[in-house]
Each structure stands twice: as C-alpha cells, then as structure tokens.
C-alpha cells in the first residue's frame, strides 16, 4: 500500500485539499469555491459553517481517491488564510461571520491605534503594522465599539482554522504564525502580549487560544466527522501554519537564500530568516514560524482578484470568445497579454480595487486606469492589469532585497505560476530569473510536508522534497527590462500624484 499525506489549504477564494505521495508529488486535488459576503462598503466575510463543511468535503474526496488507489493517508496538515477573525460563544457557536483580511470596516479603529499608541514600538513587538485595518486587532475594537453585545458574549476570538480544529477535536489551539499575524502576539517571546490585550483591546489571554508550534499534532477527532471524511479518528492532524508561510515551505524556501513569490487572490513576496527582520519605516511585516525561524515579507491586496474582477464584469463576452477558442478565460487573458507589447501602449492600470497593504499600507486607495484612449481595447486592459500587479510586487521586492541581501533566487508559486506570460513579465520587470515551483498548490504541499515532518516521515525542513525542485526557469529580456525600468517609475509617479499630493 502506498503512503500518502493530505495538505488542506483553507483560503479566501476556495478550500482545497491535495493528496501527495512521500516525495511530495500531487496525486489528487479537490476544491470548493468560497463566496465572500460583501453587503456594504468595507465588509468582507465568509460563513464559518460553510467553510467547515467544505473542508470535510474536500478531504473526503481525497480519501475516496486514496482508497480507490490503495494509498494509506498517514497524516493531514493544515494551511489557512491569514488575518481572519471569528467570534464564538462558550459552546463554540459563531456569533459573527468570519471577517477576512479584506474587511476594511475598522479603518477608524486602526487609525485610533496610531493616534493613541506608539506604532513603532507596537511594530517592534508584533511585526505587524497595527494602524492598518487588515489586522484583527483593530477588528476586535470595531466589534467592541459597534457590536457591544457580541463583544460581551464572545468566549474566544479565533481564526477560521481554530474553529475547524475546535469542531474536530474540541480544543482551542493556534500555531505561532496565525497568532503572530493577528497583531497582539509578541514575536520575540512567542506569547500573547499583555499590554496590547489589556490596554488596547480590553480582553484577557483567556479569550484566545493556546499558541503552539506548527508541527503540533492532534489525534482522536470527533468520530462522526472522521467517518464523514473517510478517516480513522486517530489519523494525525498537524495544525500547520498560515497559507503564505506554507507557500514558502512548499516552494522550497526554508532559509534566507531565496524569496518566494506568490500571486493568488492577493500577492506576496517573502523570505525565511533566523531572527526577526523589520523595516525601518514599517513597510513590511514579520511573523514567527518556528522558535528559531521567522518569515518576513510584504503583501499586496490586489493580485488575481484584479483579473477575476475583469472576468466577472465582462463575463459574457469573455465566455463566448473562450468557448470559441476552446480555452479557459484565464488562458484567453494570457493570449490577450501576449499580443500586446510591454507597457500596454501607455495604459497604466493601478490595481487598488481592495485598498492596499505593503509597502505604503493605504486601505482607502482605489483603482485607476490612467492613459486610456481610443486606441486601447480589452487586450490592453488585461495586460496593463497584469503589469500593475507586478509593479506593486516589485515595490516590495525593492525593500526586501535591500533588507536581505543574501537572497539570490525568486521562486514563483500560486495561480499565476500557470501563466508563462505573467511570469515572463515578472522576470523582465524584476530583471531576475524566476524559478517556477513544480506545483501550483504550494501551500497545500507545505502543509502536507509539515505532516510528514510531524509524524517522522521527513527529517526536518533542511532537505527539500524531490517535488520542490523548480520545473522551469524564466529568464529576463534585457531590452524589455530597460523599458520596464522607466514604465515602473512612471507608474509610481502616477500613483504618488493621484493619492499623495
């Protein structure tokens, strides 16, 4: 019988579970799309119960495949969206929906943290820029100010992964990374910070989960749910980490010699370091992973969500053309972009549809198409959107590469790694070779790898799995890079003139 491990990736746009063999090669994947609830300006929520049952469903799909192919599931690892917040009562029932990173209702509360407290010191303690509403710290204050009944009834403030773990095992436990990216965890002592909890949020440690290493292993899950997933109740479930950190691990980025580059719904650039790495002007973040490892990076709000917006707004026309060409809409977008020269004939798409995070952390900035004229069509808009996303990612790279001069490689993963056109744009803009991870589901692979380490099937994180070796290398074009050097500067000038006059 073959040996298999399941990596579960609880994202904002979908829930995915993938079955990997002992070498990390993907054998099967199941996915269910998530619907973000957005009934008012700034609101961005997910239904906790739906996410839980979607998780059960995708795992069951994997175990069905494993059973049919004589594969034994020896462990499960969890990867999860970062910065989510859910309130539950004493019985573990949700009092609110899951507020995700894109929920911007706490803008005023985030600003009040900056006005009333030393934001530089808070950044030093937490690695988080607390004056941005992405972080659950400001969301807790928002709930306290706007939903006092919910605040008083809340037994635990948790992430969606903690909710799933509680439903399966009856325990409230959180990995260091998800604790660290909430904004009230000390990344040096690996403890909830008493000052932030008491003086800023007005809660105690008893209203949070117990922090633990990402390799912490749980057994003895609820028998009903185990049957529903086709598992033994004693199947090891490893608590895992945040999806961005798991993408790092799944891409083979385990030290400071490389950056991992990911574009899914949002986008990020990260590196692993052996001590907290903080930017002088708070442009980046730093979250703990292991007791001797932190991950530093920057994230942009607007990655693949920009192309999804274009797809959804003009869906009928794109569907007709895609079906006529017998390709997916995103393959159609690749073709569009390949037919337009670098720079999109002077069209700039500033892709701030959901505000922005790194490097300038402006939640209220909005998207702009600049230079639009009669010569431009939908193909120009698609390419300009792809370029705009990469300009933002490059603005993070400039800062991180200066902070970590050891990193010499960029390893790409996530949905955009399927697009040779988008990867070539990145190589040309960054003027760096882009090493393409062999699996697009790097977060799920990272989670499965954690499970292997936790049960002793893999020896630590120093040795990459065979599947983590890059499948291809994208080389920059020198002339195109020269053009993009000027185009990038122009894009930053437009952004600055529009929003920072």
Buried (B, 14 or more C-beta within 10 A) or exposed (E): EEBBBBBBBBBBBBBBBBBBBBEBBBBBBBBBEBEBBEEEEBBBBBBBBBBBBBBBBBBBBBBBBBEEEEBEBBBBBBBBBBBBBBBBEEEBEBBBBBBBBBBBBBBEBBBBBBEEBEBEEBBBBBBBBBBBBBBBBBBBBBBBEEBEEBBEEBBBBBBBBBBBBBBBBEBBBBBBBBBBBBBBBBBBEBEBBEBBBEEBBEBEBEBBBEBBBBBBBBEBBEEEBBEBBBBEBEBBBBBBBBBBBBBBBBBBBBBBEBBBBBBBBBBBBBBBBEEBBBBEEBBBBBBBBBEEBBBBBBBBBBBBBBBBBBBEEEEEEBEEBBEEEEBBBBBBBBBBBEEBEBBBBBBBBBBBBBBBBBBBBBBEBEBBBBBBEEEBEBBBBBBBBBBBBBBBBBBBBEBBBEBBEEBEBBBBBBBBBBBEBBBBBBBBBBBBBBBBBBBBBBBBBBBBBBBBBBBEBBEEBEEBBEBBEBEEEBEBBEEBBEBBEEBBEBBBEBBEEBBEE
